Amino acid sequence: MSLNVLVVDDQGIVRAGFVAVIDEEEDMTVVGEAADGATAVRLAEELAPDVIVMDVRMPELDGIAATRIITGRENAPRVLVLTTFDLDAYVFDALRAGASGFLLKDVHPSELLQGIRDVATGENVLAPSATRRLIGHYVSGPSAAAPAGSSPELDSLTGSQLRVLTLVAAGLTNAEIAERLGIAVGTVKSHVNALLRKLGLRDRVHATILAYDLGLARPNPPGTHL
């Protein structure tokens, strides 16, 4: 089944490059292009893409605002934000607005394509080291969450679901979580689906954000592998 992709970037040459890479794939089709957030909002509704590759800084309506509008609709597409190092401060705002992950604009084409596939299936696109640094800066800053305690969100989870959430926030895949906990991968998937449903979250990315907000997760010390 082919993934329909909308590409949004205000730089024509960058946008054309993304389109060329995506359209080469047998399982992907670029159904539209937009040079600003307002056009992206309109095309997202008209074309109903599966995934939107979204720039952050654009005229008229930026990518964060556009993402918030798009993901607030029923049956919203997944949004994959592409940014540069100097825009890292904006990325968490984009994720909070409903984006399902982000990659850097200089990412290798194969990583971009895999990222599109991953967000389309609800997978976590927070693996790059730049993302780990971003999370570290976020949770150690003035807005860092207080130590985890009792909360309505966490109280709704079983012990197993809480352990899985903690490992999801640490960036582990389902297979790695299964190995860590000594359970089947299918069981991990069931726990992930259940905790997302209980917490009212769309995917693992937003589960990770919530885990940091509630103080359930903390950045690893420098040099530690997630």
Residue pairs with C-beta under 8 A, 6 or more apart in sequence:
1 27
2 26
2 27
2 28
2 29
3 27
3 28
3 29
3 50
3 51
3 116
3 117
3 120
4 29
4 31
4 47
4 48
4 49
4 50
4 51
5 22
5 28
5 29
5 30
5 31
5 49
5 50
5 51
5 52
5 53
5 116
6 30
6 31
6 32
6 33
6 34
6 40
6 43
6 44
6 47
6 49
6 51
6 52
6 53
6 77
7 15
7 18
7 19
7 22
7 30
7 32
7 33
7 34
7 52
7 53
8 15
8 33
8 34
8 35
8 36
8 37
8 39
8 40
8 52
8 53
8 54
8 55
8 58
8 63
8 66
9 15
9 18
9 35
9 53
9 55
9 58
9 82
10 35
10 36
10 55
10 57
10 58
10 59
11 55
12 35
14 55
14 105
15 33
15 35
18 53
18 82
18 112
19 30
19 33
21 109
21 112
21 113
22 28
22 29
22 30
22 53
22 112
22 113
22 116
23 29
23 30
25 113
27 117
28 113
28 116
31 47
31 49
32 43
32 46
32 47
32 49
34 40
34 43
35 58
35 59
36 58
36 59
36 60
36 61
37 58
37 60
37 61
37 62
37 63
37 65
37 66
38 60
38 61
38 66
40 52
40 54
40 61
40 63
40 66
40 70
41 61
41 66
41 69
41 70
43 49
44 52
44 70
44 73
44 76
44 77
45 73
48 75
48 77
49 77
50 77
50 78
50 120
51 77
51 78
51 79
51 80
51 116
51 119
51 120
52 70
52 77
52 78
52 79
52 80
53 80
53 82
53 112
53 116
54 63
54 66
54 67
54 79
54 80
54 81
54 82
54 94
54 99
55 63
55 81
55 82
55 83
56 62
56 63
56 64
56 81
56 82
56 83
56 87
56 90
56 91
56 94
57 63
57 87
57 90
58 66
63 81
63 94
64 90
64 93
64 94
64 97
65 97
67 79
67 81
67 94
67 97
67 98
67 99
68 97
68 98
70 76
70 77
70 79
70 98
71 79
71 97
71 98
71 99
71 202
72 98
76 98
78 100
78 119
78 120
78 122
78 203
79 94
79 98
79 99
79 100
79 119
80 99
80 100
80 101
80 102
80 103
80 115
80 116
80 119
80 125
81 91
81 94
81 95
81 99
81 101
81 102
81 103
82 102
82 103
82 104
82 105
82 107
82 112
83 90
83 91
83 94
83 102
83 104
83 105
84 104
84 105
84 106
85 104
85 130
88 130
88 133
88 134
88 137
91 102
91 134
92 134
92 138
92 209
94 102
95 101
95 102
95 205
95 206
95 209
96 209
98 202
99 205
100 119
100 122
100 125
100 202
100 203
100 205
100 206
101 115
101 118
101 119
101 124
101 125
101 126
101 205
102 125
102 131
103 111
103 112
103 115
103 125
103 128
104 128
104 130
107 115
115 125
118 124
118 125
119 125
119 203
122 202
122 203
122 204
123 203
123 204
124 168
124 171
124 173
124 203
124 204
124 205
124 208
125 205
126 132
126 135
126 171
126 204
126 205
126 208
127 171
132 171
132 219
132 220
132 226
135 208
135 212
135 219
136 219
136 220
138 144
138 212
139 145
139 212
139 217
139 218
139 219
140 219
145 212
145 213
145 214
145 215
146 215
147 215
148 154
148 214
148 215
148 216
149 215
151 214
153 199
153 210
153 214
154 162
154 214
154 216
156 198
156 199
157 165
157 195
157 198
157 199
160 181
160 191
161 191
161 194
161 195
161 198
162 216
163 181
164 177
164 181
164 188
164 191
164 192
164 195
165 195
165 207
165 211
165 216
166 211
166 216
166 217
167 176
167 177
167 180
167 181
168 177
168 192
168 204
168 207
168 208
168 211
169 207
169 208
169 211
169 212
169 216
169 217
170 217
170 220
170 226
171 208
171 226
172 180
172 226
174 185
174 188
174 189
174 192
175 185
177 188
178 184
178 185
178 187
178 188
181 188
192 204
192 207
195 201
195 207
196 202
196 203
196 204
196 207
199 207
199 210
201 207
201 210
208 217
211 217
212 218
220 226
